[in-house]
């Protein structure tokens, strides 16, 4: 046999095989691409399909409050599943029906966050909020013990102590006059989060102010980046003035949390999760859990991982809770009868004397207060968006959401759906009575998200807010200045009132 002829035949055959394989994969990819867009265009759309830049074109140059209102108008006219086009080849599927929402976030299937979270990576990197897969599972396992009820027992003293500082500040500086409570309550939650979960007392008010201003700056950048598809790619975004602002804000935020880590790391000693006399494992604050995992087993978490989680929880643990306190304070001020009922409930358990500080057990008994907080969370859910990437097709009665689609829900719309919440704009804590909640779909109320990726710190937040109101309502009568009708809502990473929230504090016992 002529070897030269064999070599001559082998090369063309190899090329043909390669081309066939390439054609097969290209055809398969093209087939998937075509199928994806066919399914997308079969789904209903919100406010019609817009040319080229889609809905982003209508949001272009709109201020955050204008964009918020426009998106709410689209949602009110749309079915429970609809599409929003934010560019010539970028589409998001909005899901606001609880049945369909459960399909998206109620199982372990669709765990990966959508690409909008990528804009936070330079700040939060791959922390619990933004990570997915095995990394998320490992971090969740490490961090869950930091929110065990046994550690929350120890935190109640700090909640009470910081509440008293807030009360003294109001009495000494802001009594009987309209005051914007947003920065004051934000200080309260920032100090509380640092002292409890981070085990570090903040001394310099100025550093906390820089931290909050940096978050506000990043929130503004995030809003304009989301509504501007041409800024989605870092290569283009980095050429704009936004990049300089982002760099400065991220540097401030990282410096702030790095100082917290450094301070807590000094003289840190490792510990074992030993059982005490009560046969309950001793629990430790979040930052201690992270440091302990790093020192004892660097395979679980490294120094960058500690920074990721401290950045994540300092933001989520203070800013979201602060906004809930702000809005609920306003609502109680606007509903004097309900405010007095809550006051009577608190006094029936603690008495009127502010020296009688609530214990963990006392806080658990404040059922009306808890319903008021829940109703505040319904009307003004601090975390506005939950967004995932579909890991497989999701079949709904409105059409098939294809695999790899980016799916999001706007929690504000879910919570004000009249099919599940009659007279949805009214503050009515009785909605959350057991008898009134019976039969309501569990995914019609998701202030702390739901499913496997629900908020790990929701019990922490509820205890902190109850402690706050125990102090405030026993000392002050809340008088309304701003109301739900006068505030202007906007959103970045969380829902905010554009011009703050003003309330008047009057001494209850003069």
SULSULLIN-V909615 format. One record per residue. N is the residue number from 1. RES is the residue in one small letter. SS is DSSP state (H for helix, E for strand, L for the rest). BURIAL is + if it has 16 or more other C-alpha atoms within 10 Angstrom, else -. Layout:
n/res/ss/burial
N/RES/SS/BURIAL
N/RES/SS/BURIAL
This chain:
n/res/ss/burial
1/x/L/-
2/x/L/-
3/x/H/-
4/x/H/-
5/x/H/-
6/x/H/-
7/x/H/-
8/x/H/-
9/x/H/-
10/x/H/-
11/x/H/-
12/x/H/-
13/x/H/-
14/x/H/-
15/x/H/-
16/x/H/-
17/x/H/-
18/x/H/-
19/x/H/-
20/x/H/-
21/x/H/-
22/x/H/-
23/x/H/-
24/x/H/-
25/x/H/-
26/x/H/-
27/x/H/-
28/x/H/-
29/x/H/-
30/x/H/-
31/x/H/-
32/x/H/-
33/x/H/-
34/x/H/-
35/x/H/-
36/x/H/+
37/x/H/-
38/x/H/-
39/x/H/-
40/x/H/+
41/x/H/-
42/x/H/-
43/x/L/+
44/x/L/+
45/x/E/+
46/x/L/+
47/x/L/+
48/x/L/-
49/x/L/-
50/x/L/+
51/x/L/-
52/x/L/-
53/x/L/+
54/x/H/+
55/x/H/+
56/x/H/+
57/x/H/+
58/x/H/-
59/x/H/+
60/x/L/-
61/x/L/-
62/x/L/-
63/x/L/-
64/x/H/+
65/x/H/+
66/x/H/-
67/x/H/+
68/x/H/+
69/x/H/-
70/x/H/-
71/x/H/+
72/x/H/-
73/x/H/-
74/x/H/+
75/x/H/+
76/x/H/-
77/x/H/-
78/x/L/+
79/x/L/+
80/x/L/+
81/x/E/+
82/x/E/+
83/x/E/+
84/x/E/+
85/x/E/+
86/x/E/+
87/x/E/+
88/x/L/-
89/x/L/-
90/x/E/-
91/x/E/+
92/x/E/+
93/x/E/+
94/x/E/+
95/x/E/+
96/x/L/+
97/x/L/+
98/x/H/+
99/x/H/+
100/x/H/+
101/x/H/+
102/x/H/+
103/x/H/+
104/x/H/+
105/x/H/+
106/x/L/+
107/x/L/-
108/x/L/-
109/x/L/-
110/x/L/+
111/x/L/+
112/x/L/+
113/x/E/+
114/x/L/+
115/x/H/-
116/x/H/+
117/x/H/+
118/x/H/+
119/x/H/+
120/x/H/+
121/x/H/-
122/x/H/-
123/x/H/+
124/x/H/+
125/x/L/+
126/x/L/+
127/x/L/+
128/x/L/+
129/x/L/+
130/x/L/+
131/x/L/+
132/x/L/+
133/x/H/-
134/x/H/-
135/x/H/-
136/x/H/+
137/x/H/-
138/x/H/-
139/x/H/+
140/x/H/-
141/x/H/-
142/x/H/+
143/x/H/+
144/x/H/-
145/x/H/+
146/x/H/+
147/x/H/+
148/x/L/+
149/x/H/-
150/x/H/-
151/x/H/+
152/x/H/+
153/x/H/-
154/x/H/+
155/x/H/+
156/x/H/+
157/x/H/+
158/x/H/+
159/x/H/+
160/x/H/+
161/x/H/-
162/x/H/+
163/x/H/+
164/x/H/+
165/x/H/-
166/x/H/+
167/x/H/+
168/x/H/-
169/x/H/-
170/x/H/+
171/x/H/+
172/x/H/-
173/x/H/-
174/x/L/+
175/x/E/-
176/x/L/+
177/x/L/-
178/x/E/+
179/x/E/+
180/x/E/+
181/x/L/+
182/x/H/+
183/x/H/-
184/x/H/-
185/x/H/+
186/x/H/+
187/x/H/+
188/x/H/+
189/x/H/+
190/x/H/+
191/x/H/+
192/x/H/+
193/x/H/+
194/x/H/+
195/x/H/+
196/x/H/+
197/x/L/+
198/x/L/+
199/x/L/+
200/x/L/+
201/x/L/-
202/x/L/-
203/x/L/-
204/x/L/-
205/x/H/-
206/x/H/-
207/x/H/-
208/x/H/+
209/x/H/-
210/x/H/-
211/x/H/+
212/x/H/+
213/x/H/-
214/x/H/+
215/x/H/+
216/x/H/-
217/x/H/+
218/x/H/+
219/x/H/+
220/x/H/+
221/x/H/+
222/x/H/+
223/x/H/+
224/x/H/+
225/x/H/+
226/x/H/+
227/x/L/+
228/x/L/+
229/x/H/+
230/x/H/-
231/x/H/+
232/x/L/+
233/x/L/-
234/x/H/-
235/x/H/-
236/x/H/-
237/x/H/-
238/x/L/-
239/x/L/-
240/x/L/-
241/x/H/-
242/x/H/+
243/x/H/-
244/x/H/-
245/x/H/-
246/x/H/+
247/x/H/-
248/x/H/-
249/x/H/+
250/x/H/+
251/x/H/-
252/x/H/+
253/x/H/+
254/x/H/+
255/x/H/-
256/x/H/+
257/x/H/+
258/x/H/+
259/x/H/-
260/x/H/+
261/x/H/+
262/x/H/-
263/x/H/-
264/x/H/+
265/x/H/-
266/x/L/-
267/x/L/-
268/x/L/-
269/x/L/-
270/x/L/-
271/x/L/-
272/x/L/-
273/x/L/-
274/x/L/-
275/x/E/-
276/x/L/-
277/x/L/-
278/x/L/-
279/x/L/-
280/x/L/-
281/x/E/-
282/x/L/+
283/x/L/+
284/x/L/+
285/x/L/+
286/x/H/+
287/x/H/+
288/x/H/+
289/x/H/+
290/x/H/+
291/x/H/+
292/x/H/+
293/x/H/+
294/x/H/+
295/x/H/+
296/x/H/-
297/x/L/-
298/x/L/-
299/x/L/-
300/x/L/-
301/x/L/+
302/x/L/+
303/x/H/-
304/x/H/-
305/x/H/+
306/x/H/+
307/x/H/+
308/x/H/+
309/x/H/+
310/x/H/+
311/x/H/+
312/x/H/+
313/x/H/+
314/x/H/+
315/x/H/+
316/x/H/+
317/x/H/+
318/x/H/+
319/x/H/+
320/x/H/+
321/x/H/+
322/x/H/+
323/x/H/+
324/x/H/+
325/x/H/+
326/x/H/+
327/x/H/+
328/x/H/+
329/x/H/+
330/x/H/+
331/x/H/+
332/x/H/+
333/x/H/+
334/x/H/+
335/x/L/-
336/x/H/-
337/x/H/-
338/x/H/+
339/x/H/+
340/x/H/-
341/x/H/-
342/x/H/+
343/x/H/+
344/x/H/+
345/x/H/+
346/x/H/+
347/x/H/+
348/x/H/-
349/x/H/-
350/x/H/+
351/x/L/-
352/x/L/+
353/x/L/-
354/x/L/-
355/x/L/-
356/x/L/-
357/x/L/+
358/x/L/+
359/x/L/+
360/x/H/+
361/x/H/-
362/x/H/-
363/x/H/+
364/x/H/-
365/x/L/-
366/x/L/+
367/x/H/+
368/x/H/+
369/x/H/+
370/x/H/+
371/x/H/+
372/x/H/+
373/x/H/+
374/x/H/+
375/x/H/+
376/x/H/+
377/x/H/+
378/x/H/+
379/x/H/+
380/x/L/+
381/x/L/+
382/x/L/+
383/x/L/+
384/x/L/+
385/x/E/+
386/x/E/+
387/x/E/+
388/x/E/+
389/x/E/+
390/x/L/+
391/x/L/+
392/x/L/-
393/x/L/-
394/x/E/+
395/x/E/-
396/x/E/-
397/x/L/-
398/x/L/-
399/x/E/+
400/x/E/+
401/x/E/+
402/x/L/+
403/x/L/+
404/x/L/-
405/x/L/+
406/x/E/+
407/x/E/+
408/x/E/+
409/x/E/+
410/x/E/+
411/x/H/+
412/x/H/+
413/x/H/+
414/x/H/+
415/x/H/+
416/x/L/+
417/x/L/+
418/x/L/-
419/x/L/-
420/x/L/+
421/x/L/+
422/x/L/-
423/x/L/-
424/x/L/-
425/x/L/-
426/x/L/-
427/x/L/+
428/x/L/+
429/x/H/+
430/x/H/-
431/x/H/+
432/x/H/+
433/x/L/-
434/x/H/-
435/x/H/-
436/x/H/-
437/x/H/-
438/x/L/-
439/x/L/-
440/x/L/-
441/x/L/-
442/x/H/-
443/x/H/+
444/x/H/+
445/x/L/+
446/x/L/+
447/x/L/+
448/x/L/+
449/x/L/+
450/x/L/+
451/x/H/+
452/x/H/-
453/x/H/+
454/x/L/-
455/x/L/+
456/x/L/+
457/x/L/+
458/x/H/+
459/x/H/-
460/x/H/+
461/x/H/+
462/x/H/+
463/x/H/+
464/x/H/+
465/x/H/+
466/x/H/+
467/x/H/+
468/x/H/+
469/x/H/+
470/x/H/+
471/x/H/+
472/x/H/+
473/x/H/+
474/x/H/+
475/x/H/+
476/x/E/+
477/x/E/+
478/x/E/+
479/x/E/+
480/x/E/+
481/x/L/+
482/x/L/+
483/x/L/+
484/x/L/+
485/x/L/-
486/x/L/-
487/x/L/-
488/x/L/+
489/x/E/+
490/x/E/+
491/x/E/+
492/x/L/+
493/x/L/+
494/x/L/+
495/x/E/+
496/x/E/+
497/x/E/+
498/x/L/-
499/x/L/-
500/x/L/+
501/x/L/+
502/x/E/+
503/x/E/+
504/x/E/+
505/x/E/+
506/x/E/+
507/x/E/-
508/x/L/-
509/x/L/-
510/x/L/-
